[in-house]
């Protein structure tokens, strides 16, 4: 079974990100370091351009502590790269949850 990914192969190539979340690679990065955040439900928002900045954005990793990744856009699990907190439950578009993607090549801020 392929790991969860809400980016197409073409989008991943354009963004230069990996398909598979790699906690070991993340731990080897120098912080702060950029990653790509993708809204977990972006396919549902077909009225928006799939590359809209509210659906895909570059954010910065700030700190990793006790399996939690702190970023400029929330907290995520080191193990999965997904948001730690559950979606807020609102019935309209919300930035409450997403998935992180690592760049294939190291980038610096």
For each residue, the residues with C-beta under 8 A, 3 or more apart:
1:
2: 5 19
3: 19 20 21
4: 99
5: 2 12 19
6: 38 39 40 42 43 99
7: 11 12 15 17 38 56 101
8: 11 12
9: 12 13 19
10: 13 14
11: 7 8 14 15 50 51 56
12: 5 7 8 9 15 16 17 18 19 101
13: 9 10 16
14: 10 11
15: 7 11 12 36 56 101 103
16: 12 13 103 104 105
17: 7 12 36 101 102 103 104
18: 12 21 22 25 101 102 103 104
19: 2 3 5 9 12
20: 3
21: 3 18 80 81 100 101 102
22: 18 25 26 102
23: 26 27 78 79 81
24: 27 28
25: 18 22 28 29 102
26: 22 23 29 61 64 69 78 81 102
27: 23 24 64 78
28: 24 25
29: 25 26 33 61 102 106
30: 33 108
31: 61 62 63 64
32: 60 61 62 109
33: 29 30 60 61 106 107 108 109
34: 58 59 60 61 103 107 108 109
35: 58 59 60 61 71 100 101 102 103
36: 15 17 56 57 58 59 100 101 103
37: 56 57 58 59 71 73 98 99 100 101
38: 6 7 42 55 56 98 99 101
39: 6 42 45 54 55 56 95 97 98
40: 6 82 83 87 97 98 99
41: 44 45 97
42: 6 38 39 45 48 50 55 56
43: 6 46
44: 41
45: 39 41 42 48 52 55 93
46: 43
47:
48: 42 45 52 54 55
49: 52
50: 11 42 55 56
51: 11 55 56
52: 45 48 49 55 56
53: 56 57
54: 39 48 57 93 95
55: 38 39 42 45 48 50 51 52
56: 7 11 15 36 37 38 39 42 50 51 52 53
57: 36 37 53 54 73
58: 34 35 36 37
59: 34 35 36 37 71 72 73 100
60: 32 33 34 35 71 72 109
61: 26 29 31 32 33 34 35 64 69 70 71
62: 31 32 70 71 72
63: 31 69 70
64: 26 27 31 61 68 69 70 78
65: 68 70
66:
67: 77 78 79
68: 64 65 75 76 77 78 84
69: 26 61 63 64 75 76 77 78 81 100
70: 61 62 63 64 65 75
71: 35 37 59 60 61 62 74 75 76 100
72: 59 60 62
73: 37 57 59 95 98
74: 71 83 84 85 98
75: 68 69 70 71 83 84 85
76: 68 69 71 80 81 82 83 84 100
77: 67 68 69 80 81 82 83 84
78: 23 26 27 64 67 68 69
79: 23 67
80: 21 76 77
81: 21 23 26 69 76 77 99 100 101 102
82: 40 76 77 97 98 99 100
83: 40 74 75 76 77 96 97 98 99
84: 68 74 75 76 77
85: 74 75 96 97
86: 89 97
87: 40 94 96 97
88: 94 96
89: 86
90: 94 96
91:
92:
93: 45 54
94: 87 88 90 97
95: 39 54 73 98
96: 83 85 87 88 90
97: 39 40 41 82 83 85 86 87 94
98: 37 38 39 40 73 74 82 83 95
99: 4 6 37 38 40 81 82 83
100: 21 35 36 37 59 69 71 76 81 82
101: 7 12 15 17 18 21 35 36 37 38 81
102: 17 18 21 22 25 26 29 35 81
103: 15 16 17 18 34 35 36 106 107
104: 16 17 18
105: 16
106: 29 33 103
107: 33 34 103
108: 30 33 34
109: 32 33 34 60
